[in-house]
């Protein structure tokens, strides 16, 4: 069962990586005039938290990197709602133990915004993915899980920052 789940995770990650890389230049346009982002970290399974990885660590890592690069972090849902498009930088980490003290993981980061259809401006799509970094898949020992995944999420955050700064140069 675990091998089947791991194989599925590999297959999905490869497909997401290829699709994401192909869309990167188009996705950058979705960042033009973006004035800030709200950071949302998906919850982690209990066994992953017990292995030393926490939502709080990931939240701090992402927000710190954004602030250091000059990207405004929207700290409350109310603040996010006051910005056109309700921009949310969504971080999703999936991890599961595939052997004793050995984990497979997938780390993804994407920007979700409310968008309207050109052909029907009254139609609003809420939380549509408008930019994404290529997904990362890996395996690691339990003792290295937290540090390794945190580094991968920081790398994904840097991809976002680079795309953001390419379309919104500092003045």
For each residue, the residues with C-beta under 8 A, 3 or more apart:
1: 4 5
2: 5 6 96 97 98 99
3: 6 7 98
4: 1 7 8
5: 1 2 8 9 96 98
6: 2 3 9 10 96 98 104
7: 3 4 10 11
8: 4 5 11 12
9: 5 6 12 13 94 96 104 106 137
10: 6 7 13 14 137
11: 7 8 14 15
12: 8 9 15 16 106
13: 9 10 16 17 106 135 136 137
14: 10 11 17 18 137
15: 11 12 18 19
16: 12 13 19 20 108 134 135
17: 13 14 20 21 134 135 137
18: 14 15 21 22
19: 15 16 22 23
20: 16 17 23 24 132 133 134 135
21: 17 18 24 134
22: 18 19
23: 19 20 26 27 132
24: 20 21 27 28 134 163
25: 28
26: 23 29
27: 23 24 30 31 130 131 132 163
28: 24 25 31 32 131 163 166 167
29: 26 32 167
30: 27 34 111 113 130 131
31: 27 28 34 111 131 163 164 167 168
32: 28 29 167 168
33: 168
34: 30 31 37 85 87 111 164 167 168
35: 72 83 84
36: 71 72 73 74 79 83 87
37: 34 66 71 72 73 74 87 88 89 111
38: 73 74 75 76 77 79 80 86 87 88 89
39: 59 62 63 66 73 88 89 91
40: 88 89 90 91
41: 55 58 59 62 91 93
42: 55 90 91 92 93
43: 55
44: 48 49 53 54 55 93 95
45: 48 49 95 96
46: 49 50
47: 50 51 96 97
48: 44 45 51 53 93 95 103 145
49: 44 45 46 52 53 54
50: 46 47
51: 47 48 95 103 142 145 146
52: 49 145 146
53: 44 48 49 57 58 93 95 145 146 149 150
54: 44 49 57 58 146
55: 41 42 43 44 58 59
56: 59 60
57: 53 54 60 61 146 150
58: 41 53 54 55 61 62 91 93 150 153
59: 39 41 55 56 62 63
60: 56 57 63 64
61: 57 58 64 65 150 153 154 157
62: 39 41 58 59 65 66 89 91 153 154 157
63: 39 59 60 66 67 73
64: 60 61 67 68
65: 61 62 68 69 154 157 158 161
66: 37 39 62 63 69 71 72 73 89 157 161
67: 63 64 70 71 73
68: 64 65
69: 65 66 161 164 165
70: 67 165 170
71: 36 37 66 67 161 164
72: 35 36 37 66
73: 36 37 38 39 63 66 67
74: 36 37 38 79 80 83 87
75: 38 79
76: 38 79 80
77: 38 80 81
78: 81 82
79: 36 38 74 75 76 82 83
80: 38 74 76 77 83 86 87 88
81: 77 78 86
82: 78 79
83: 35 36 74 79 80 86 87
84: 35
85: 34 113 114 115
86: 38 80 81 83 113 114 126 127
87: 34 36 37 38 74 80 83 111 112 113
88: 37 38 39 40 80 111 112 113 127
89: 37 38 39 40 62 66 109 110 111 160
90: 40 42 109 110 111 112
91: 39 40 41 42 58 62 107 108 109 153 156
92: 42 106 107 108 109 110
93: 41 42 44 48 53 58 105 106 107 108 149 153
94: 9 105 106
95: 44 45 48 51 53 103 104 105 106 145 149
96: 2 5 6 9 45 47 103 104 105
97: 2 47 100 101 102 103 142
98: 2 3 5 6 102 103 104 139
99: 2 102
100: 97
101: 97 141 142 143
102: 97 98 99 139 140 141 142
103: 48 51 95 96 97 98 139 140 141 142 145
104: 6 9 95 96 98 137 138 139
105: 93 94 95 96 137 138 139 140 145 148 149 152
106: 9 12 13 92 93 94 95 135 136 137
107: 91 92 93 135 136 149 152 153 156
108: 16 91 92 93 132 133 135 136 156
109: 89 90 91 92 132 133 153 156 157 159 160
110: 89 90 92 129 131 132 133
111: 30 31 34 37 87 88 89 90 129 130 131 132 160
112: 87 88 90 127 128 129 130
113: 30 85 86 87 88 127 128 130
114: 85 86 124 125 126 127 128
115: 85 124 125 128 130
116: 120 121 122 123 124 125
117: 120 121 123 125
118: 121
119:
120: 116 117 123
121: 116 117 118
122: 116
123: 116 117 120
124: 114 115 116
125: 114 115 116 117 128
126: 86 114
127: 86 88 112 113 114
128: 112 113 114 115 125
129: 110 111 112 132
130: 27 30 111 112 113 115
131: 27 28 30 31 110 111 160 163
132: 20 23 27 108 109 110 111 129 135
133: 20 108 109 110 156 159 160
134: 16 17 20 21 24 159
135: 13 16 17 20 106 107 108 132
136: 13 106 107 108 152 155 156
137: 9 10 13 14 17 104 105 106
138: 104 105 148 152
139: 98 102 103 104 105
140: 102 103 105 144 145 148 149
141: 101 102 103 144 145
142: 51 97 101 102 103 145
143: 101
144: 140 141 147 148
145: 48 51 52 53 95 103 105 140 141 142 148 149
146: 51 52 53 54 57 149 150
147: 144 150 151
148: 105 138 140 144 145 151 152
149: 53 93 95 105 107 140 145 146 152 153
150: 53 57 58 61 146 147 153 154
151: 147 148 154 155
152: 105 107 136 138 148 149 155 156
153: 58 61 62 91 93 107 109 149 150 156 157
154: 61 62 65 150 151 157 158
155: 136 151 152 158 159
156: 91 107 108 109 133 136 152 153 159 160
157: 61 62 65 66 109 153 154 160 161
158: 65 154 155 161 162
159: 109 133 134 155 156 162 163
160: 89 109 111 131 133 156 157 163 164
161: 65 66 69 71 157 158 164 165
162: 158 159 165 166
163: 24 27 28 31 131 159 160 166 167
164: 31 34 69 71 160 161 167 168
165: 69 70 161 162 168 169 170
166: 28 162 163 169
167: 28 29 31 32 34 163 164
168: 31 32 33 34 164 165
169: 165 166
170: 70 165
171:
